[in-house]
Amino acid sequence: MSSLDEITKDYEALINLPADADGNAKRARGFAFERLLNKLFIHDKLEPRAGYKPAGEQIDGSIYFDGRIYLLEAKWHADPLPASTLYQFKGKVDGKLLGTLGIFISMSG
């Protein structure tokens, strides 16, 4: 299990990616952000599940809390995200079992 100090160190490495980094580095940061969140959820005993790709979509992960499953969407973009991004995630959540909820975490502009 990661300590909060390790998680903080990982986060600081992510926020220090140069603004002029190439697309591959930025995509790698997005996946590293998902792993960082997973470590944080493990630390908080939220029983995280890794991301997966069912046909036609991608789920960044999920957690189990208080008897419910929460789907996770994690984004890291330079600019604020449009509302349509949230609506797209809502569609993913609505397409799952009744009672499934979603958590959208954005590190955007």
NORMOGI-V104383 format. One record per residue. N is the residue number from 1. SS is DSSP state (a for helix, b for strand, c for the rest). PSI is psi in degrees with one decimal (999 if undefined). BURIAL is # if it has 24 or more other ideal C-beta (glycine too) atoms within 12 Angstrom, else .. Layout:
[[N/SS/PSI/BURIAL] [N/SS/PSI/BURIAL]]
This chain:
[[1/c/137.2/.] [2/c/143.3/.] [3/c/163.4/.] [4/a/-31.8/.] [5/a/-42.0/.] [6/a/-41.7/.] [7/a/-42.4/#] [8/a/-42.5/.] [9/a/-43.2/.] [10/a/-42.5/#] [11/a/-44.0/#] [12/a/-36.1/.] [13/a/-37.9/.] [14/a/-42.5/#] [15/a/-14.6/.] [16/c/9.6/.] [17/c/129.0/#] [18/c/143.6/.] [19/c/-27.1/.] [20/c/15.7/.] [21/c/151.4/.] [22/c/169.9/.] [23/a/-37.4/.] [24/a/-41.2/.] [25/a/-38.0/.] [26/a/-38.1/.] [27/a/-41.3/.] [28/a/-37.8/.] [29/a/-37.7/#] [30/a/-43.6/#] [31/a/-36.3/.] [32/a/-34.4/#] [33/a/-42.3/#] [34/a/-42.7/#] [35/a/-38.3/#] [36/a/-45.3/#] [37/a/-39.3/#] [38/a/-44.0/#] [39/a/-41.9/#] [40/a/-42.0/#] [41/a/-38.2/#] [42/a/-46.1/#] [43/a/-38.6/.] [44/c/10.0/.] [45/c/45.4/.] [46/c/14.1/.] [47/c/59.0/.] [48/c/151.5/#] [49/b/142.1/.] [50/b/161.1/.] [51/b/161.4/#] [52/b/166.4/.] [53/c/86.8/.] [54/c/166.8/.] [55/c/120.6/.] [56/c/4.8/.] [57/c/171.7/.] [58/c/133.4/.] [59/b/124.5/#] [60/b/-18.9/#] [61/b/-174.8/#] [62/b/161.9/#] [63/b/160.8/#] [64/b/121.7/.] [65/b/127.7/.] [66/c/42.7/.] [67/c/7.7/.] [68/b/152.5/.] [69/b/133.1/#] [70/b/119.6/#] [71/b/145.4/#] [72/b/134.2/#] [73/b/123.0/#] [74/b/127.7/#] [75/b/142.5/#] [76/c/104.6/#] [77/c/154.8/.] [78/c/-35.7/.] [79/c/155.7/.] [80/c/144.3/.] [81/c/145.0/.] [82/c/158.3/.] [83/a/-28.8/.] [84/a/-27.5/.] [85/a/-40.0/.] [86/a/-40.4/.] [87/a/-37.2/.] [88/a/-43.3/.] [89/a/-40.4/#] [90/a/-38.4/.] [91/a/-39.2/.] [92/a/-47.0/#] [93/a/-45.9/#] [94/a/-24.8/.] [95/c/-1.0/.] [96/c/-173.9/.] [97/c/145.5/.] [98/c/133.2/.] [99/c/-8.9/.] [100/c/136.2/.] [101/b/171.5/#] [102/b/151.4/#] [103/b/123.3/#] [104/b/116.9/#] [105/b/121.3/#] [106/b/131.9/#] [107/c/61.7/#] [108/c/134.3/.] [109/c/999/.]]
